[in-house]
Amino acid sequence: MRIAIASDHGGFPLKQELVPFIRSLGHTVQDLGVHSQEPSDYPDAAEKLGLAIRSGEVDRGLLLCGSGIGAVMAANRMEGIRAGVGHDCYSARQGVEHDDMNVLALGARVIGIELARDAVKAFLAARFVPEERYRRRLGKMEDLGKRYGPGSWEKKEGA
């Protein structure tokens, strides 16, 4: 599988650990930065990762910041991106199986390296289960986006 990974400065140390780990699992990794601990902004990392997924360059993405929260909020503002924080194996797997999650966000200041590796492994091994109830829920999420738009507080005209 083709995987993109991106981080801000807070996620950089964890990213450095995860890139070789993901490659050891047989996946191709596209490292979208950052490449140092110089201060950087997680929305920039989310945008790079989201564009790589939307263009079809990669199949899934890993997005890292200090907590995982800001990164996932930024990523979910992009159409076609379904990001979730998964600091445990169940959430990382279930997010894909039930919600077709294509971006796993991790907080480098929250999760240790061994648990991060386990969660990433679960995320990458999982496949969406196309049962009617999961497809229906995805459709409802898409409808919410059409009616309100990501980050919008008011209903859009005509939706």
N, C-alpha and C positions, 0 to 999 in steps of 0.2 A: 504494500500500500504506500502511496505517496503522502507524506506527512509534512506539514509546515509547522514550524515552531517560532514563536516570537515572544518577546518579553520587554518590560521596562527595566530600569536599573535594579529594582527590588527583586525581580525574577531572574536576573542574569545568572547568579551563582547556580540556581537550580537548573536553568537551561543548559549550562555547561555540563552538568551531570547527566541530563536526560538525552542529549543528542547522541552520544555514543551508545547509550543503553537502547534507544529506539533502533539504531542501526544494527545492533547485535541481535535484535529480534527479526531482522531481515527486511526492514522497511527502508525506503528512501526518505531522507530527511532534507528539507529545504530550510536552512537557518536564516530567518528574516531579520535577525538582530534582536536586541541591541548587542553590541560586541564589547561592552565595557560596563563599569558601574557608574559612569558619568550620569548625572541626573537626566532622565528622559520621561516621557509621558505615555501612560498605558493606552490612551486612545489612538496614538500613532501606531503602536504595535498591533492593536486590534484591527485597525484599518488595513495594514499590510497583510495580515493574516486573512482577513475577510475577503480582500480582493483576490488573493491566491486561490481561495476556495471557490469563489464565485466565477472565476475565469476557467476553472477546471484544471488548473496547474497541479493541484493537490486534491486528495480525497477528504482529508480531515486535518484538524489543526489542534495544536496545544498552545495555550496562551497563559503567560505567567506574569504575575505582578506580586506585590507584597502580600495581599490578602486573597486575591482571586476575584474579589467582588467588583472592583472598578473595571477590571478587564472584561468580565462577563457582561457588565452593564453596557460598556462601549460596543462590544462585539454584537450584542443583540439589537443594536440600532441599525444594523445593516441587513437589508433584505436578503433572505436565503441563509442567514446564519442562525443556527440554533445552538447557543452556547450555554453551558451549565458548569457550576463549580462542583467538583467531584473529589472531595478529600477522603473518600473511602471507595473500596472496590465495588460495593453494591451500587452506589450512585453513579459511578463512572460507567458501569455496565448497563444498568437499568436506563440511564439517560439515552443511550443509543437504542436499546431494545424497544423501549416504549415511546420515546419522544424523538427519535431520529436525530439525536444530538450530533452535530458535526464538529464542535469545538469543545474541548475540555479545558476549563480554566482551573489553575491551581495557584494557591497562595504560598509563595516560597517562604514566608515568615510564619506560616501556619502548619505546614506539612513537612515531615522529615523525608529524607531521600528514599528510604526503603519503602515507606508507604506510598510515596509519589511513584516509584517504579511499579509497584503493584497496581495502583490505580490506572496508570498509563497502559499497562499491559492489559487490564480488563477492558478499558476503553477501546483499544485497538483490536482486540479479539471479538468484541461484540458486534452483532448485526441487528438491524432493525427487524422487528417481528411485524409483518404487514397484516396483522389482524384488524378486523373492521373497527373495533373500538379505538385502536391506536391511530388508524387513518382518520377516523372521525374527529378525534381530538386535535390532530395536526391541522385538519381543515378548519376547525374552529379557531385555532391560533392564527392561521392565515387570515381568516375573516376579521379577527380583531385588528390585525395590522392594516388591513384595507380600510376599516372603519375609522380607526384612530391614528394610525401611523406610529412608528417607533418614537417614543419620547414625547408624543403629543398628549395634551391634556383635554383637548376638545375634539368632539366628533367632526370628521371631515364632511364637507359639503357633498351631497349626493351619495353618501355611503350608507 
